[in-house]
């Protein structure tokens, strides 16, 4: 909380630049609202810091209120900034989000996490806070005042591409996770029945895991190109040395180790006494597997899917390098054109996707762990 | 009736159970006692074919257990193990209804049976039916375990150290409960434990095992009065034997009723259905050699002197 105050005052909150390439000029808080205004914002902030030092329940709630207020006011503050500082007459002029704002956002996020455990907030609380923040952003965006913001500009010039890229990214990740789930689960089942297979299979999977992702994409290039030129039906399917095919194969390859190992551990981790008593009750092997072993393994299995999904969301970005498309395209374009905001445009949705996947699977796993029924 | 005829179980070259013969009559409570690794659990698990025996014959109601499908066999034999055997992802009610569901009873019948069993074991249906096993105390979980074993009303019950993980007070409570149930239900029970006190308390017949063989079998007082060898004696607790034996005999069997009823305000009283062990303890505590015996409504019914306590018969 205290650090965020320093960031608020000491780092440029936003920047304005005449066009896309020229580095922007940082603008500090006091430059925007003057010393009096800055003090007016800093004092309640300081008060909140004071409240947070010796937290009671009531004080923590007050701090929470303040944190939510910050989250809501950030987009509107940016909107105000754009109105005041960005020259609307120049078509290429744009405002950037400054280091100060990022740090403030990051630190308020941390505060939120801390407050969540202190006040033991329920999932519904968190969702409503997030919803409030989203509404603030949505209204600020739809007002049009945020239009000069570089991030928004970048988005506006490729809104069609953006949506397609998000969908493509999701499809790639979804397919990779689904395929690796099927293969990993079958492998885990096979490994349970055969001790001898275990060491070699885990060995091979670990080796795949250690290949750098770029190298793996490169390695797949030649054989796939050869295969598609050899068999027509493959190239009809769209399998080539570059594109979705090597990306998918590589993603599945990387997902297999966490998936297989966790599925194996999940199935083996069911207490032997429970299986023994299921047998003693007269359950058949099928009953035991579907009614006892699988439901008890489910939380760990979901954990495996969660880890794999998050990993695949990140890795799929790299796949853009071999022409697989997806959000990684924006990142690499941005890198090539040294346009920071374009990189952010690619990276931000990846981050959001990973967070959503994380939250969703965690919630599902804890639901089943608490004894929910499948 | 369960019969084991010259049963042997080999694991590799080792004989876990060696030429073991035992007949458990209908309605008999038979306890297998021994140190860990003596083959008592293996013996128990061979009866419901969780382990297949290597040689010999095992018969239930004069039929070879090998002639049954193992799953069908297990469904007609109740099985209770240490409390961890409950299915952690199922509610209490669903756990208890496991075997009836496997037997494809219809829903109302299962529900009624679950309700009946929970009542029988002192578990309030409204309070406990929807709880998960993790929300139960050790004693409650074990009651559920016993209820589950009884669910399909089997004639035979196999229990593998069911009270092993409980604290002493809960264990004694559940032992009393099991005795009460058994006096009503008259199941054929084979019960495994390493705790000789538990065996003495519960058993109609105790079978002491060592290294896969029967060392001695008999009623609790047979064992106490004539242990076959030093091993049985050490299991019986050496010098405490006298007290343990006294713990098996009721005051009512030794008290005198021919004497005139004594003054009612004597503080040194003992209940007629207490054991001689309790009576002896009370004598030591009150420093007296005669106790007034009272019935449940605290009415004097007789007298017990130290002489009566020490000598059986009508001396």
Interface residues (C-beta under 8 A of the other chain):
Chain A: X271 X273 X274 X276 X277 X278 X279 X280 X281 X282 X283 X284 X287 X292 X295 X296 X371 X373
Chain B: X48 X50 X70 X71 X72 X73 X74 X75 X79 X81 X82 X84 X85 X86 X87 X88 X89 X91 X98 X99 X102 X132 X134 X148 X158
